[in-house]
């Protein structure tokens, strides 16, 4: 594997088959957030698609190019970070209480890794990359329209046996309002980028309309973590725009004020929709997280190198509960299966190796997106770098208070955009 910028199709390969592979990839990316079935909760169905279709398509893509001297994969520090995360999860099997749970977790990571490789290597040019972003935005529009319809009392799916929250929270096909908001917040910056950079006035209008619908959906969910993450991303981009404005200070100031206004609107509406006190103490949201964070910290201290095994937090956590967590389980007969903090969960389940791999991925993916924004020759590519930086910021900030990377819909959006960062960085380098 190397960091070259081209992935050449072998001589004699059918152009029609190559395009079919690319559009099948788009179908996988779009089908995961939209998948629902009549006999099962949506989340297992989404992971089934990721665990089977994505690896199968990558195998076909690879085998069709095997033996070609032109087969060169696009790879960069993001690639090594994702491989390190999967490697740390694999090593944690040796310390796992239940290795079967680790295998399930590893299979999910492998499916997402295949999505990343396809997003980084399947596009033939920048137009294919833009098609990926349009597909994500279109999927976000469908998810948003369904969620908004739920908020106003219109639904077609029997959620009663699957959903733990009222339909007015607009969980849509994602199945949970927090992660529906996470999904929308991650892809919203690239939708705005499409609206800013399309040559057609009609395409720009469509993209901005989609962004407004997605923003409305985020607000109706009442999800505070994604809303706060989106607001922080707006602040970061506003600061970067002002810093890099040069002579265009007035225009940059207007853009920055608009971004800050969106940030305030999103956060205020999310808190109002949830009817929450400022720190979410009244309904126990913050207290629940602090308890699980303490439990995860104790597990990390007890198993610092390899952790308790990927996916093993639910079975390992009772030994590290404090009194409040034990009482919560006794009264509600409910086990917290996630830490509600991706960084602490990586530390507890995969030890210092897993935490280090995740932090490596976070730092270097943000660095790659920032490099695209700073060094791209074209203005539209600079804006794309800023949009990707905002999307990654949303995901990584949200991961401090939720388990966004373990839910199929926001995870497939993030891994796809990581692939887009790799593709764009190599395209800029080739130019």
C-alpha positions, 0 to 999 in steps of 0.5 A: 500500500502506498500514498500515491494519488491514482488507482488505475483500472486494469487494461481491458476492464469494462468501464460499465462494470467500473461504474456499476461498482461505484454506484453500488457503493453509493447504494450501500452508503445510502441504504444504511441510514434508510434501512428498516425492516418489519421483523427486526429493529433497524440497527441490526439490519443496518449493520448487516448491510455494512458487515456483508455488502461493503466487504463483498464489494471491496473484494470484487473491486480488489479482485478485478484489479489484482495483477494489474501494475497500476493498482495503487491504493490511496492511503495516508495517516487516516488509513493508518489510524483506521487500521490501528483502531482495527488492530487494537480491537483485534488484540483486545480479544486476548483479554476479552471476557466474552470473545464473541462480543469482540468478534462482533465489534471487530466485524463492524469495524471491518465493514466501516473500514471497507466503506472508507477504502471504497470512498477513498479509491472508488471515485474516478475523479472529483465529479465522482467525489461530488456524487458521493456528497450529493448521495449523502445529502439526498439521504439526509433529506429523506431522513429529515423529511421522515423525522419532521413528519414524525414530529408532527404526528405522521408515521408509517412504521410500527416503532412501538416495539423498538423505540424508547422515546416518543415519535415527536423527537423525530428519530426517523429511520435512524431509530434514535433522535440523538443519532438522527441528529448526529447523522444530520450534523455530520453531513450538513456542512458538506450540503452547505458546501454543495450549495456554495460551489455549484455552477448551476443556480438551481443546484445551489438552491436545491442544496441550500433548501436541503441544508435548511430541512436538515437543520430543522430536523436537528432542532426537532430531535432535541438532541443536545450533544449533536447540536452543541457539536454542530455549534462548536463546528460553526465557531471553529469555521467562523474563526478560520474564516476570519483568520484567513480573510485577508482583505475581505474582512467585511464579508468574512465578518458577515459569514462568521456572524451567520455561523454564530447565529446558526450555532446559537439557534441550534443549541437554544432550540435543542435545549427548548425541545428537550425542555432541559435545564442547562446541564441536563441534571434534572432528568439525569442525563449528565448524571448517567454519563458521569457514572458510566465515565467513572465505571469506564475509568476504573476498568481502564485503570484495572486493564490498562494495556489491552482493556477488557475486550472490544465490545465487552463493556456491558459484561465487564462494567458491573464489577466496576459499578459505583453505588449509583450505577448498581442502584440504577440497574436494581431499580430499572433493570437496565444495563448501560451497554455503552459509556456515552464517551467514545474515548473512554470506551476505547480506553476501557475496552481496548486499553492504551493501544485502542485509545492511542489509535483513536486519538491518532485518527482524530488528530491526523484526520483533522490535520488532513482536512485542515491541509486541504483547506489551507493548500488547495489551489481552487477556492471550491476545494478550500471550502470543501476542506473547511466543510470536511473539517466541520463535519469531522469536528462535529463527530469528534466533539459529539463522541465526548458525550455519545457513542456516535461511532458505534451507531451505523448511520452516523458511523457510515457517514463519518467513514465515508467522509474520511474516505473523501478527505483521503481522496481530496488530499491526494487529488490536491497533491497530484495537481 
